[in-house]
Amino acid sequence: MFNGKIARGEIGYNIIEFAHGRNNFDMIVIGSRGRSSTKEMFFGSISNYVIHTSKISVVIVK
């Protein structure tokens, strides 16, 4: 089943809250934009934040 939601604000935080909330998801699937490590240092990385913050499995697709 697919659930969608439009949210504003801190994207990584919203993804974690939505997945860990009462929705009780088993896995988060998130895309990777393929930024270089230099750009990631300046802009941050949502997928990196989700991987390190999530209590459930995360799959990153490229």
Buried (B, 14 or more C-beta within 10 A) or exposed (E): EEEEEEEEEEEBBBBBEBBBEEEEBEEBEBEEEEBEEEEBEEEEBBBBBBBEEBEEEBEEEE
